[in-house]
């Protein structure tokens, strides 16, 4: 009989440490929640990656636009200097030749 009581006590001790169906159901639900959270995080990461790529593309386009603007401004500056230089030369030539300026009275 002592052996049977010892076995029953050992079984009771093991049963206390075992998970019940309710415990397993709770863990299963928690695991589903974790999986859903991970899926949501992955979706958000994808959206953030897309936004970051869009921002980068916008920055690159702005850099190209700024570079074109600088090029146009440099061209306009060079053109203005040439026109001013030519105007000065023409004015000096007109003075030397005694030709009146047609737009000045």
C-alpha positions in Angstrom: 0.0 0.0 0.0 2.8 2.3 0.8 4.0 2.0 -2.8 0.6 2.9 -4.1 0.4 6.0 -1.9 3.9 7.0 -2.9 2.9 6.6 -6.6 -0.3 8.6 -6.1 1.7 11.4 -4.4 4.3 11.3 -7.2 1.5 11.5 -9.8 -0.2 14.4 -8.0 3.1 16.2 -7.8 3.6 15.7 -11.6 0.0 16.7 -12.3 0.6 20.0 -10.5 3.5 20.8 -12.8 1.6 19.8 -16.0 -0.2 22.4 -18.1 -4.0 22.0 -18.4 -6.1 22.3 -21.5 -7.1 25.7 -20.3 -3.4 26.7 -19.9 -2.6 25.5 -23.4 -5.6 27.4 -24.8 -4.4 30.6 -23.1 -0.9 30.0 -24.5 -2.3 29.3 -27.9 -4.4 32.6 -27.8 -1.3 34.5 -26.6 0.7 33.0 -29.4 -1.9 34.1 -32.0 -1.8 37.6 -30.5 2.0 37.6 -30.9 1.8 36.4 -34.5 -0.8 39.1 -35.3 1.4 41.8 -33.6 4.4 40.6 -35.6 2.3 40.7 -38.8 1.3 44.3 -37.9 4.9 45.3 -37.2 6.0 43.9 -40.6 3.2 45.8 -42.3 4.2 49.0 -40.6 7.9 48.4 -41.4 6.9 47.9 -45.1 5.0 51.2 -45.0 7.9 53.0 -43.4 10.3 51.6 -46.0 8.0 52.8 -48.7 7.8 56.2 -47.1 11.6 56.4 -46.7 12.1 55.4 -50.4 9.6 58.1 -51.4 11.4 60.7 -49.3 14.7 59.6 -50.8 13.3 59.9 -54.3 12.0 63.3 -53.5 15.3 64.4 -52.1 17.1 63.2 -55.2 14.7 65.0 -57.4 15.1 68.2 -55.4 18.9 67.8 -55.7 18.6 67.4 -59.5 16.3 70.4 -59.7 18.6 72.5 -57.5 21.6 71.5 -59.7 19.6 72.5 -62.8 18.7 75.8 -61.2 22.4 76.4 -60.4 23.3 75.6 -63.9 20.7 78.1 -65.3 21.8 80.7 -62.8 25.4 80.3 -63.8 24.5 80.5 -67.5 22.4 83.6 -66.9 25.3 85.2 -65.0 27.7 84.4 -67.9 25.2 85.7 -70.4 24.6 88.9 -68.5 28.4 89.5 -68.2 28.8 89.0 -72.0 25.8 91.3 -72.8 27.2 94.0 -70.5 30.6 93.6 -72.0 29.3 93.9 -75.5 27.2 96.9 -74.5 30.2 98.6 -73.1 32.3 97.8 -76.2 29.5 99.0 -78.6 29.1 102.2 -76.5 32.8 102.9 -76.7 32.9 102.2 -80.5 30.0 104.5 -81.0 31.7 107.2 -79.0 34.9 106.8 -81.1 33.0 106.8 -84.4 30.8 109.6 -83.3 27.6 107.6 -83.9 24.8 108.6 -81.6 23.1 105.9 -79.5 19.8 105.1 -81.2 17.9 104.6 -77.9 19.4 107.5 -76.0 18.2 111.0 -76.7 
